[in-house]
Amino acid sequence: MTQGNRFNAIAERVSSSRVLDNHSVNTMSVRSEVLAQFVQVAEEQNRQLAPLVDSLQLLESGLDSLSFAVIVARLEDELGIDPFGANNDAPFPVSVGDFIKSYEDALA
């Protein structure tokens, strides 16, 4: 499956699993939305994305700091939350799993 097809499959699952109640989303859709943004940004920036597993270190993902800034901004638009904003003391995550958990915890 090409990266574009993989993104489309993830995006379709995300849109079908969203709960439209005051930006509340279930855990699976948060995970799907985060992973979809990783894939989309990697594709847009012509980056080679490593396989996205929870244990993958963000520094080894193939994305750079600009990529993560774009992902965080888009996720704030989509989910209505920035777990790394000025009012939060959360450290920036180290792994893909930590990154996803930051959003799940912020929405809990």
QUIHUCOR-V138260 format. One record per pair of residues at least 24 apart in sequence whose ideal C-beta (glycine too) atoms are under 10 Angstrom apart, sorted by the first residue. I is the first residue (numbers start at 1). J is the second residue. D is the distance in Angstrom with one decimal. If there is no record, write none. Layout:
i = <I | I>
j = <J | J>
d = <D | D>
This chain:
i = <2 | 3 | 3 | 3 | 3 | 3 | 3 | 3 | 4 | 4 | 4 | 6 | 6 | 6 | 6 | 6 | 6 | 7 | 7 | 7 | 7 | 7 | 7 | 7 | 7 | 7 | 8 | 8 | 8 | 9 | 9 | 10 | 10 | 10 | 10 | 10 | 10 | 10 | 10 | 11 | 11 | 11 | 11 | 11 | 12 | 14 | 18 | 18 | 22 | 23 | 23 | 23 | 23 | 23 | 24 | 24 | 24 | 24 | 25 | 25 | 25 | 25 | 25 | 25 | 25 | 26 | 26 | 27 | 27 | 27 | 27 | 27 | 27 | 28 | 29 | 29 | 29 | 30 | 30 | 30 | 30 | 30 | 30 | 30 | 30 | 30 | 30 | 30 | 30 | 30 | 31 | 31 | 31 | 31 | 31 | 31 | 32 | 33 | 33 | 33 | 33 | 33 | 33 | 34 | 34 | 34 | 34 | 34 | 34 | 34 | 34 | 34 | 34 | 34 | 34 | 35 | 35 | 35 | 36 | 36 | 36 | 36 | 37 | 37 | 37 | 37 | 37 | 37 | 37 | 37 | 37 | 37 | 38 | 38 | 38 | 38 | 38 | 38 | 38 | 38 | 40 | 40 | 40 | 41 | 41 | 41 | 41 | 41 | 41 | 41 | 42 | 42 | 44 | 45 | 50 | 51 | 52 | 52 | 52 | 53 | 53 | 53 | 54 | 54 | 54 | 54 | 54 | 54 | 54 | 55 | 55 | 55 | 55 | 56 | 56 | 56 | 56 | 56 | 57 | 57 | 57 | 57 | 57 | 58 | 58 | 58 | 58 | 58 | 58 | 58 | 59 | 59 | 60 | 60 | 61 | 61 | 61 | 68 | 68 | 68 | 71 | 72 | 72 | 72 | 75 | 75 | 75 | 75 | 76 | 78 | 79 | 79 | 79 | 80 | 80 | 81 | 81 | 81 | 82 | 83>
j = <43 | 39 | 40 | 42 | 43 | 47 | 48 | 49 | 39 | 40 | 43 | 35 | 36 | 39 | 43 | 49 | 52 | 35 | 36 | 37 | 38 | 39 | 40 | 42 | 43 | 44 | 36 | 39 | 40 | 36 | 39 | 34 | 35 | 36 | 37 | 38 | 39 | 40 | 52 | 35 | 36 | 37 | 39 | 40 | 36 | 78 | 78 | 79 | 80 | 78 | 79 | 80 | 81 | 107 | 79 | 80 | 107 | 108 | 78 | 79 | 80 | 81 | 103 | 104 | 107 | 104 | 107 | 100 | 101 | 103 | 104 | 107 | 108 | 104 | 78 | 79 | 107 | 75 | 78 | 79 | 81 | 100 | 101 | 102 | 103 | 104 | 105 | 106 | 107 | 108 | 96 | 97 | 100 | 101 | 103 | 104 | 100 | 74 | 75 | 78 | 79 | 100 | 103 | 71 | 74 | 75 | 78 | 79 | 96 | 99 | 100 | 101 | 102 | 103 | 104 | 96 | 99 | 100 | 71 | 74 | 75 | 78 | 67 | 68 | 70 | 71 | 72 | 73 | 74 | 75 | 78 | 79 | 62 | 63 | 67 | 68 | 71 | 96 | 99 | 100 | 70 | 71 | 74 | 66 | 67 | 68 | 69 | 70 | 71 | 74 | 67 | 71 | 70 | 70 | 96 | 96 | 96 | 97 | 100 | 95 | 96 | 97 | 95 | 96 | 97 | 98 | 99 | 100 | 101 | 95 | 96 | 97 | 98 | 94 | 95 | 96 | 97 | 99 | 93 | 94 | 95 | 96 | 98 | 92 | 93 | 94 | 95 | 96 | 98 | 99 | 94 | 95 | 95 | 96 | 95 | 96 | 99 | 92 | 93 | 99 | 99 | 99 | 102 | 103 | 99 | 102 | 103 | 106 | 103 | 103 | 103 | 106 | 107 | 106 | 107 | 105 | 106 | 107 | 106 | 107>
d = <9.6 | 6.5 | 9.5 | 7.2 | 5.5 | 10.0 | 9.3 | 7.2 | 8.9 | 9.5 | 6.5 | 9.6 | 9.4 | 6.1 | 9.2 | 9.6 | 9.8 | 9.4 | 6.5 | 9.6 | 9.4 | 4.4 | 5.6 | 9.0 | 6.2 | 10.0 | 9.4 | 9.5 | 10.0 | 9.3 | 9.6 | 9.9 | 5.9 | 4.3 | 9.4 | 9.2 | 6.2 | 8.7 | 9.7 | 10.0 | 5.2 | 9.7 | 8.6 | 7.8 | 9.4 | 8.6 | 9.1 | 9.7 | 8.3 | 8.9 | 6.3 | 3.7 | 7.4 | 7.8 | 9.6 | 9.2 | 7.0 | 10.0 | 8.9 | 6.5 | 9.2 | 9.9 | 9.2 | 9.4 | 6.5 | 9.6 | 9.3 | 9.0 | 9.8 | 9.5 | 5.5 | 8.6 | 8.8 | 9.9 | 9.9 | 9.1 | 9.9 | 9.0 | 9.7 | 6.9 | 9.7 | 6.8 | 9.4 | 9.9 | 5.1 | 5.2 | 9.8 | 9.2 | 6.3 | 9.8 | 9.8 | 9.5 | 5.3 | 9.5 | 8.4 | 7.6 | 9.7 | 9.0 | 6.7 | 5.7 | 6.5 | 9.4 | 8.0 | 7.7 | 9.9 | 6.6 | 9.5 | 8.8 | 8.2 | 6.5 | 5.0 | 9.8 | 9.2 | 6.0 | 9.0 | 8.1 | 9.8 | 7.8 | 9.9 | 9.5 | 9.8 | 9.1 | 9.6 | 9.9 | 8.1 | 4.7 | 8.9 | 9.7 | 5.4 | 5.9 | 7.8 | 10.0 | 9.2 | 7.0 | 8.3 | 9.3 | 6.5 | 7.6 | 8.6 | 9.8 | 9.1 | 8.6 | 8.0 | 9.0 | 5.0 | 8.4 | 9.6 | 5.2 | 5.4 | 7.7 | 7.1 | 9.6 | 8.1 | 8.0 | 9.1 | 9.7 | 5.6 | 9.8 | 9.6 | 8.8 | 6.6 | 7.9 | 6.4 | 5.7 | 3.0 | 8.3 | 9.3 | 7.3 | 8.7 | 5.9 | 7.6 | 6.5 | 9.8 | 10.0 | 6.1 | 4.6 | 8.0 | 9.6 | 9.9 | 6.2 | 5.6 | 8.2 | 9.5 | 8.2 | 6.7 | 6.4 | 6.5 | 6.7 | 8.0 | 6.5 | 8.2 | 9.6 | 9.3 | 9.7 | 9.2 | 6.7 | 9.3 | 8.3 | 9.8 | 8.5 | 8.5 | 9.3 | 9.7 | 9.6 | 9.6 | 9.9 | 6.6 | 9.9 | 9.9 | 10.0 | 6.5 | 8.3 | 6.6 | 9.7 | 8.5 | 10.0 | 4.8 | 6.0 | 8.0 | 8.6>
